[in-house]
Amino acid sequence: MSHLATELIHHPYTPPPGFSAPQPGVFKASTVIFPNVAALRARNWKDKDGYTYGLHGTPTTFLLEEKIATLEGGRHCLLVPSGLAAIAAVDMALLSAGDEMLLPDNAYGPGKALAEGELKNWGITSQLYDPMKPADLQARIGPKTRLVWLEAPGSVSMEFPPLAHLAQICRERGVITALDNTWGAGLAFNGFDLGQGERRVAGSGADIVIQALTKYPSGGGDVLMGSIVTRDDALHLKIKLAHMRLGLGVGANDAETVLRSLPSMPLRYRAHDKAARELAGWLGQRPEIAQLLHPAFEGAPGHQHWKALCSGGNAGDEGLAAGLFSVVFHERYSPAQVDAFCDALRLFKLGFSWGGPLSLVVPYDMQTMRSAALGTWTQRGVPVRFSVGLEALEDLRADLEQALGRLASA
Ligand SMILES: *Cc1c(COP(=O)(O)O)cnc(C)c1O
């Protein structure tokens, strides 16, 4: 089996004797029962060859962990109750008072809020870096730096950073890297071995790869879950201890929902990608739009980095990208007019998150989201992010067109 699409379906899961079905059973437990006191005492909760307590895993969550580890190209996986919990668990496992963490300025917002909230209160400092300037990251790594977060592309602004270069700088300085791979979903590129197909370089990526399974792996907009994948045994154990002490286990029903959606993810991802590129290409040409922010388009920030990493090999010449893009409205439109455009949309619903069948839209105020000192956001107009669902493309385009019509008359 050399294709992920196959590996996500075929798995050496063993059903109970006499029963065989495409999907695994749902094993629910807080309590796990031991046959005798000796077995209870001998049981090491860290070993995955048996079961100890629901928090440490059941056959259902172990199976999902194995599948996600396969998806990301890692060896170990921990499941947590949300994507944000995956970020938090990594921070809490690896950082202590006096340490410093570096985050890209365009990182997923709540991860930055955690740094400015609890982590700061606990004596852990953080700095933002410009992900498009490796020299800026290089200059900010100091003796206290213990963890560097990577993310591709940036949240909302969608600029694709030179990931391999950023990871290499950290490796040379002996600093652990964690990649938020929610956008790539383990499909657009491999977070541990950057590069595609022939050009994959083993170990050139991050040490830890997290994902919000809430997005494409769930695929329904109805489950919250996160994953933390590693290759290194010691690093995995360190995070696993924090995961246990913090009580971050997930329920079997939620795990089963993701297991059910996972086999169709490669198909869904390509469908979202294709539809988003069609709509982005069309919308980007409209006179109301000053800039299209989609890494697969020429002229979008970091397009060449996306192309180098996410095309060729399994991704094909067209490359792979998530069904997500932003546009910056021309500065002649006020934030209130852009809000009215979003309100006028009927099929695109107003809501956070992405990865489900329903198309979503959110207008953003970047001034509140970015460091003024770093100057990573220079656009003057209002950005709007679209998550393209699985509705008919013609209907989505007609919806955008009628809402743009309202903008003209507003
Ligand atoms: C959604 C998201 C998260 C957080 O996931 P939740 O499950 O909503 O907590 C983290 N990172 C990125 C890039 C995301 O898009």
The ligand as an SDF file (V2000), in Angstrom:
LIG
                    3D

 15 15  0  0  0  0  0  0  0  0999 V2000
   -9.5360   25.4510   13.6330 C   0  0  0  0  0  0  0  0  0  0  0  0
   -8.0790   25.5260   13.7960 C   0  0  0  0  0  0  0  0  0  0  0  0
   -7.4750   25.2260   15.0170 C   0  0  0  0  0  0  0  0  0  0  0  0
   -8.2600   24.8920   16.2550 C   0  0  0  0  0  0  0  0  0  0  0  0
   -9.1170   23.8250   16.1160 O   0  0  0  0  0  0  0  0  0  0  0  0
  -10.3960   23.6690   17.0880 P   0  0  0  0  0  0  0  0  0  0  0  0
  -10.7180   22.2380   17.0090 O   0  0  0  0  0  0  0  0  0  0  0  0
  -11.4480   24.5800   16.5480 O   0  0  0  0  0  0  0  0  0  0  0  0
   -9.9460   24.0880   18.4610 O   0  0  0  0  0  0  0  0  0  0  0  0
   -6.1000   25.2880   15.0820 C   0  0  0  0  0  0  0  0  0  0  0  0
   -5.3640   25.6440   14.0210 N   0  0  0  0  0  0  0  0  0  0  0  0
   -5.9080   25.9530   12.8340 C   0  0  0  0  0  0  0  0  0  0  0  0
   -5.0160   26.3190   11.7040 C   0  0  0  0  0  0  0  0  0  0  0  0
   -7.2840   25.9080   12.6910 C   0  0  0  0  0  0  0  0  0  0  0  0
   -7.8130   26.2380   11.5070 O   0  0  0  0  0  0  0  0  0  0  0  0
  1  2  1  0
  2  3  1  0
  2 14  2  0
  3  4  1  0
  3 10  2  0
  4  5  1  0
  5  6  1  0
  6  7  2  0
  6  8  1  0
  6  9  1  0
 10 11  1  0
 11 12  2  0
 12 13  1  0
 12 14  1  0
 14 15  1  0
M  END
$$$$
